Structures are given as C-alpha cells and as structure tokens.
C-alpha cells in the first residue's frame, strides 16, 4: 500500500477502528485499519477504484460508494472484520452520492442521492430497508444527521432560499425549517454537535460583509454568529473533543493554518461580550488537504507542500510549536517562487516553478478548475513533469479563486471567464517583462473549468497564447449548462446570475465557441464519452469547428468520466499533453517522463482524433 487519499474516518464508539481510502495497485480502494495493531485490510477491489468510504460509529462495518464510470451508483457495506458485502440501505435507488451520515450510535443512517435532476433523502437502519424522507429539485447535499436521529441538515446553494434545510427524520413537512441565503449572506451547514445536551446544535460557516464567521443554530436561539471567530478568507470547521470545542481550518494565500476555539456556554450566558478563546495549532506550513480527529483528540492530516508529495501527518494539539514535525526539513527551492501581480482591483497571486539555469523559458500556465478553489503551496506532480521537460509552470489564482477573500471570489460583475483570462494575461505580461516567460512560447494547460479557461483564452486572446491543452473542458457553455449535473447548474446560476434563458448575453460572452473562429494556435482536446460534468457532445462540436476552420488540433477520447479514479489514466493524459507540446514547441529537446514514453515530434497533428 502507498499513501492515503483522505484522512482516516474513525469509529467514534470504537477507538481502535478506522477506514481509509488508499492507493492500492494504482487504484483508490477502501481499507479497514486496526489502529492499535496498525494492521490494514483492503476492503474493496473495484476496477475503477473507490473515492468515498465511511465507518459506522460502533466500528462494525465499512461503507463505500460503488460508482460506475459516470459517477452513479449505490452505497455498499461490509463487516469490518471481513465477509460478504451487500447494499448498505436497500430501497435506495442508484444515483449520485450527495452525502451520508449516522446518528450517535449508528442505529440509523441517512443518505442523499441525486436521481433525474433531483435530490432524494433516505433514512433507515444499516442493512435495513430505507424510507424516503423528502425530495427536492436540483442539488441538496446531506451535511449531517443529528445525534438523536431526529433531524437532518442539508445544504443547497449557499446564497439561495435552500442554503440550509432542516428536515425532521419522520418526514413531517410541517416540521421542516429553512435558513435562506442571499447575495449578501451565504450559509454552509457543517455538522451537529455530537455532545449537545439540549437538543440539536448545528455548526455553520457564514459569509457576509466580506468575512467568514463560525456560527451555530439551535431551535431555541436560531442562527447565532460568533464574531470572535471571523476571518478574511475561507474557513471550514468541525466540533472537537469537549461539548464547546471547535477546530477551524483557515485557508489564505495558498497556505493552511489550524486553530482551536472554545465557544463558551451554548445559551449565551457568561461575561458580556465574551470572545471565544482561541489558540493556533503548530503546523509545518504548506497545505492540509484533509483532516480528521481520532477519539483521543489526535489530528490526522493529509499534508503536502510544493516540494513534498502528500503524506500523513499526525498533530497533537497540546504539543509546543517546536515539537511539530516538518517532514522535509522546511528547505527552500529557488526554482519555486511566489509572484504578486498588482492590478487596480487587487494583487494576483501566482506560484511559479522554473527549470534550472537562466530563462526565459517556454511557459505553461497550469490553470486550476473550480473556479471556487485555488492553487496552493502543495505538491502537484504535473508541475514536476513539465519542469523536467524544460517548461516554466505558472499556477495563478485568478479572480473567482477561494483563499483571498469574498471580494476576490465574487466581485467581477458576472464577467465569467473574461475576468479570469484577463488575470492570466496580466501575469503573462509580468513574466515576459521580467525574463521568466518566452513571449512566443506561452501556453495554457487546464482541466475541467481550467480547460474551459484555456479554450476561452485561445479564442479571445489569440495573440497571447501559442498552445492550448484542455482536458475535460467546457467548450460550449450554454450546451454544457443544459446537459451537466444539477449541482453544476446551480453553480452556473450563481456565477452568471441566472440561466442561459435569464442572461443569454453573459453566457454568449463567456462561451469558447463564440470565439472559435479566432483561434489560430494548436489545441489539444481531451474528453471522456462518460463525462456528465462536462459532457462529450459539446466538446465534439468544438472539435468539429476547429476541423472546419483548419486549426491544427488533436482530440483524444479517454475512459474514466470527468475524473478517473485510476492514477494510470492521469499519467497517460499528462504524457499526451507532453507529446503534443513537444510537437508544437520542438525545442528545447524534450525528455520522456519516467515510465510513460511519449512519442516523438514527427507524429501527425492536423485535425487528428484518437480513440
């Protein structure tokens, strides 16, 4: 076995049992972990891998989501010690996994599944028949089931009427509650307090007035913000140890930090204006990708930094900062730097990695997806491969990225795509001017929404970019909206301020196909015929446009849907990108990535298509 993909999930009532998602023979699988003996047993052997796994509170069984190539499937269950697996909740139809939760003892489990454009929530005893609690159109993610099993918390669009829904487990419609968001108030439900003594207490994150604040909800107090736990950029939080303890992860400018807070009395009694006490937990810098707490309070993280691949990191909150392990010694790498490009609306942050020796270099912008995510001080194997081939690699956190505050994420006037590629162009100009980037050889490489920005920029800014590498992209925005998943349609309505029918001019301005006639440099398109997020039909139509316009391009169809769970698939996609870039920019001489062996510069490119 190799590294863990996620931090372990611990059985709250059986301290010695946990579940992990680990890389086993090149595929992610669910693994049962006996903590005391450090023994592990591989639970699943799915050809396509597994990306979601859970453990029941008493440690009696492991759950995993058994999905097909399109992401649809069912939850399955197997005893922790081994045995025959079976449906975890019979009666739940196959669909997309929108969340799973258990009550305090594990006597009840709840799931939300997406089927035919709607979300359906079911509850029942593990391995017993499930009953439908409620349904709603679009996407509703299940955040948690209250410890007493009586209330479910679900989250919809953070700024919408269904930002937080509280459904009674008995299915009574008159008992449902709703916390609505707005353009000035966004809400995210996190989890119920496992130790609350006076009824369910829900932990939330609230975004308003350009701050991110920890909040709680109870039936008798309503939504209560904690002003002493307010931050200038994105956070997530979770209950920790005692009945009032909260663990907060704060993301800012590509780095993570952890804090512990004590909320004080749940009823608000105590000194007037009391600010929650907080203390920072020492970390070695870099990025915490995933985090969980063991029953004894030990924190288990998946951690990395630019120079260090992801690895498990165990933190003990009581330790002094000097005792915090630094897995790679905290060394610096002069070939990696951070750049800030000033603009009238703020500073654009980029991570830049360069080959050894003097520049300028052929330069690829590795454009992140989302857009509600950000590039971090974290390890990305694609960067190393591209740098080894002689390219400078730039990862830019354009407007719309998280980690830089609410204004940076939202305040660009619904100019979807256009604002982001303006930021990429500004960073490009900065790097050309300082001798980092070779002006005639700057290109774009993106996956998913990053692939979308790649195609948009190739047509809207053809004079700037001489190469485009787009994997699983949006190539026709109006069509992608109509054919994608309900969750992504919700995201698009938030980004654009409506649907293509509501604001057609915004979708036209942001649509790569509207600019395809201006593309003049080679483009590589990589797509999957089972991709439900960025469906294949719209990519095929964009490729037909390139063919009709005689633009040099290549189309590669791959397996695995939008995001394959097999690491070999990711290596082959990157190898195809390296091959294509080597033909477009034939000098300096390229070396094959280890174990992949891409072809040479004499392979055909004009209008090519590979199965």
C-alpha positions, 0 to 999 in steps of 0.5 A: 500500500502507498499513501492515503487519499483522505484522512482516516474516518474513525469509529467514534464508539470504537477507538481502535477502528478506522477506514481509509481510502488508499492507493492500492495497485494504482487504484483508490480502494477502501481499507479497514485499519486496526489502529492499535495493531496498525494492521490494514485490510483492503476492503474493496477491489473495484476496477475503477477504484473507490473515492468515498468510504465511511465507518459506522460509529460502533466500528462494525462495518465499512461503507463505500460508494460503488460508482460506475464510470459516470459517477452513479451508483449505490452505497455498499457495506461490509463487516469490518472484520471481513465477509460478504458485502451487500447494499448498505440501505436497500430501497435506495435507488442508484444515483449520485452520492450527495452525502451520508451520515449516522446518528450517535450510535449508528442505529440509523443512517441517512443518505442523499442521492441525486436521481433525474435532476433531483435530490432524494433523502433516505433514512433507515437502519444499516442493512435495513430497508430505507424510507424516503424522507423528502425530495427536492429539485436540483442539488441538496447535499446531506451535511449531517444527521443529528445525534438523536436521529431526529433531524437532518441538515442539508445544504443547497446553494449557499446564497439561495432560499435552500442554503440550509434545510432542516428536515425532521427524520419522520418526514413531517413537512410541517416540521421542516425549517429553512435558513435562506441565503442571499447575495449578501449572506451565504450559509454552509451547514457543517455538522451537529454537535455530537455532545449537545445536551439540549437538543440539536446544535448545528455548526455553520460557516457564514459569509457576509460583509466580506468575512467568514464567521463560525456560527451555530443554530439551535431551535431555541436561539436560531442562527447565532454568529460568533464574531470572535471567530471571523476571518478574511478568507475561507474557513471550514470547521468541525466540533472537537473533543469537549461539548464547546470545542471547535477546530477551524481550518483557515485557508489564505494565500495558498497556505493552511493554518489550524486553530482551536476555539472554545465557544463558551456556554451554548445559551449565551450566558457568561461575561458580556461580550465574551470572545471565544478563546482561541489558540493556533495549532503548530503546523509545518506550513504548506497545505492540509488537504484533509483532516480528521480527529481520532477519539483521543483528540489526535489530528490526522492530516493529509499534508503536502507542500510544493516540494513534498508529495502528500503524506500523513501527518499526525498533530497533537494539539497540546504539543509546543510549536517546536515539537511539530514535525516538518517532514522535509526539513522546511528547505527552500527551492529557488526554482519555486517562487511566489509572484504578486501581480498588482492590478487596480482591483487587487494583487494576483497571486501566482506560484511559479516553478522554473527549470534550472539555469537562466530563462526565459523559458517556454511557459505553461500556465497550469490553470486550476478548475473550480473556479471556487478553489485555488492553487496552493503551496502543495505538491502537484506532480504535473508541475514536476513533469513539465519542469523536467521537460524544460517548461516554466509552470505558472499556477495563478489564482485568478479572480473567482479563486477561494483563499483571498477573500469574498471580494476576490471570489465574487466581485467581477460583475458576472464577467465569467471567464473574461475576468479570469483570462484577463488575470492570466494575461496580466501575469503573462505580461509580468513574466515576459517583462521580467525574463521568466516567460518566452513571449512566443512560447506561452501556453495554457494547460487546464482541466475541467473549468481550467480547460474551459479557461484555456479554450476561452483564452485561445479564442479571445486572446489569440495573440497571447497564447501559442498552445492550448491543452484542455482536458475535460473542458467546457467548450460550449457553455450554454450546451454544457449548462443544459446537459451537466449535473444539477449541482453544476447548474446551480453553480452556473446560476450563481456565477452568471446570475441566472440561466442561459434563458435569464442572461443569454448575453453573459453566457454568449460572452463567456462561451469558447465557441463564440470565439472559435473562429479566432483561434489560430494556435494548436489545441489539444482536446481531451474528453471522456464519452462518460463525462456528465460534468462536462459532457462529450457532445459539446466538446465534439462540436468544438472539435468539429469547428476547429476541423472546419476552420483548419486549426491544427488540433488533436482530440483524444477520447479517454475512459474514466468520466470527468475524473478517473479514479485510476492514477494510470489514466492521469499519467497517460493524459499528462504524457499526451499533453507532453507529446503534443507540446513537444510537437508544437514547441520542438525545442528545447529537446524534450525528455520522456517522463519516467515510465510513460514514453511519449512519442516523438515530434514527427507524429501527425497533428492536423485535425487528428482524433484518437480513440 
